[in-house]
Amino acid sequence: MNFPDDYINKIICGDSLTVMRQMPDNCIDLAVTSPPYNLKNSTGNGMKANTKSGKWAGNALQNGYSHYNDNIPNDEYADWQYNCLKEMYRLINDNGAIFYNHKWRVQNGLIQDRKDIIRDLPVRQIIIWRRKGGINFNPGYFLPTYEVIYLIPKPKFRLAPKANAFGDVWEFTQEMNNEHPAPFPVALIERIISSTTAQVILDPFSGSGTTAVAALRLKRNYIGVDISPDYCEMSKKRIEKTKIFNELPNTTKLKTISLFQETA
């Protein structure tokens, strides 16, 4: 594969580390991603498999991801994610940054605030994504309603003008009309991308292509990577629909959005 022709505005089906290691230094402006959380590996309040009743019954995430085992020994998982972050950091240019969404967990009575993953990478800020609503499968715990976004920038990274007026707690509804088991809200990714001047945005765990969709809506370029052929195909279909939507007149877009809101 040749950069940029085989990467820019493409969904690449492959292993994220392998693909990133083939890309040149300083070739992107921004990395925005949310990896699998290793939820199946739990000795604490993690996901229980094969729930037959309650709100988790039939939930897609309970069945795991396509072409990926979300049950890895924690040390192996942390090493893998750290290596992925190191590659993202190599790829962003001197004005670039990583927005890395993850979840603090408690396992075996110990808090995992993801220091085991972030390690020596230069975190500038922690942003709280407060989800509107959610589901709770464990009667011994309160309903989890937030996740964490780590801002890991190069030293010269600055926000777009006026973006620093946003607070560090963001409230967005979870994505509901999406076949992927753990989709990002488009509005959340649009907040991130529009808060920067980035033109080329990488998502090495692109899932259903939400980062690509948000980038297109903001007239930016994307690179998506995912190991699942199912999710890559899902992404490509969403991207084509987004391109068609972008070409509509503004009045038609407003009517389409209004109709969607009424039927959602």
N, C-alpha and C positions, 0 to 999 in steps of 0.2 A: 504494500500500500504506500502511496505517495501523499505527503502532506503538501498543500492543503486539499488538493482535488478530491482525494478519497475520504476526507474527514468532514469538511465544512458542510453543514446542512445535510448531514447523513445520519441515519441510525445504523450503527455497526453492531452486528450480532457476534458477540465474542466475550471472552473473559476480560474483565475490566483492567486488571493488572497487565496482562499481555498486551492489550491494545495501547494502554497509556505508555508502556515502555517502548513502543515503536514510534512515539511522537517526539518531535524535537523540543528542546528547552524553550521556555518563554514563548510558547506559541498560542496561548489563550489568554483571555482577559479575566475570566471568572469561572470558578467551578461551583456548581450548586447541586447538592445531592443529598439523598437520604438512603443509606444502605439497608439491607435486611438487618434486623435487630438481634438475630440469634434467639428469637423468642421461644423456640422449642426446647432450648437448653436452659432449664430452670430448676433450681433447688429452693426457690422462694415463691414469689407470687406471679410466676410466669404463666404462659398459656397452657392450658390443659388440653390434651388431645381428645378427639372423639366425643365432645360434649353432645349429649343427646337431647337436652332440654334447655330452656332458658334462652337468653338473648344471643348466646354464642352458637346455638344450634343452627347448623347450615352455613355459618359464616365462612367466607372464602379463605380468610387468613388462617383459620383453624386447620385447613387442609394443606397449608404450606404454599410455597412458591413453585411455579413451573420451572423445571430444570435446575433447581437449587435446593440443597438440604439446609434448612435453617436450624440445624442442631449440631453445632461444632463445639468441641471443648473450648472453654472460655479463653484460655491462653492462646490457642491457635487462632481463634476469632479476633482477639485483640491485636495479635501480630499482623494478621492479614489486613485489618482495617488501618493500622498504623502505616503499613507499607503502601496502601492505596493513597492515604493522605500525603505521604512523602512524594509520591509520583505527581499528585495534583499540585503540590507546592512547587515542584520542579517545572511543571508546565505553565503555571501562571507567570505573566510578565512582571516587571518591576512595579507596576501600578495595580497589580491584580490581587485577588483575594479568593478564599474558599468560604462558602457558607455550608456548613456540615450539620445536618439535622440528625439528632439521635435522641435517645431516651435514657434518663437516669433510672436505674433499677435497684431493687434490693434482692440479693440472692444469699440464702443461707444466713440471714441476719446481718449481712454486710452491704453497705451502700456501694453501688458502682456508679460513680459520677463521671465515668469514662476517662479518667486520668490514665487508665491502662491502655487506652487507644491514643489519646492526644499526645501524651508524653512531653517531648521537648519542642513541640510545634508552638509557634508564637500566637496564642489566643489573645485577641484584642478586646473582645466583648462576648458576653453570653446574652442571647436573645431568647425570651420565653415565647413559644407559640402556645397560646391558650386555645384549646379546641372548644368549640361550642358543642356541648353534648358529648356523647361517647357511650361505651358499653362496659359493663363490669361483670366479670364472670366469677368473682370470688367473694363470698359473703363475709370474709374476714377483713376486707380492705375497702376504703373509700374509693369512689369512682375516680380513676386517673383522668385528668383533664388538661395536661400540658406536656409538651416536649421541648427540647432544648436545641437551639441553633448556635453553633460555635462560629464566630467570625475569626478566621485565621488568615491575616493579610500579609502581603509583602510590605516593607516599611513605608513605601511611597503611596500606598493605597489611600484614597480619599473618597468619600461619598459624593454623589451628584449634588449640585446646588439644592439647598433647602431640605434634602433628605434627612439631615441630622435632626430635624424637628420631630421625627417619629420617636416615640418612646421605645423602650426595650422589652415591652410586653405587647405581643401582637395577637389579636383575636380573629381567627378565621374558622369558618365552618369546615368540617371534614368533607372531602369530595364524596358525593353520594352516587352520582350517575356514572360509575366507572367499574369495569369488569375486573380491574386489577385488585388483588386482595388488600393492598396498602397504598392507595394513591395519595399523592400530594394535592392540596387545593391549588388550582391555577392562580387564584388571587394571591396566595402566599408567595408563590414564585415570582409573580409579577411585581409584588412589593420589593422583593430582593433585587431583581434585575433592574427595575426602574430607579432604584436607589443608587445605581452605579452608572458609569459611562461605558460599561463593557459592551463590546461589539461581538465577541466570540465567547460563547458560554458552553462549558462542558458539563455533562452529567454522566458520570461513569456507571451509575446504577439507574438507568433512565426509565425502567419500568414501562408504564403506559405512555411515556413521552410527554409528561406534563411540562418539564423544563423546556423542551423543544416548542411546545404549543405556546407557552408564555413568551418565549423569545420571538417567535413569529409574530405574535400579536403586538409586540413592542418594536417590530422591525429590526430585530437583532439576528445574529447567526448562531447556530447551535451545533453541537456534536453530542450525539447520544450513543451510549454503549450499554448493552444488556446481554446477558448470557442466554436468555430464553428466546427461542425463535417465536414462541407464542406472543410474548410481550413486544418483540420487535415488530411483528406484523400489526399488533394492536396500535403501536405508536404510529406506524406509517399511515394507517387509516385515519387516526385522529389528526395527523399533520395535513393530510389531503383535505379533510373537512375544514381545517383552520384556514388553509390557503384559499379555499372557495369562499369562506366567510369574509376573509380580508378583502376580497375583490368586490364584495357587494357594496352598493351605495350606502352611505351612512344612515339614511332614513330606513332602509330595509334592515340594516343591522339592528337598529333600535326596536323595530317591530319584532324581529326574531328573538331578541333578548327578552322583550316583554312577554311574548308568547311562552318562551321557555320558563320564565319565572312563574307564570300563571299555572303551568302544568307540572312544575317540579314538586 
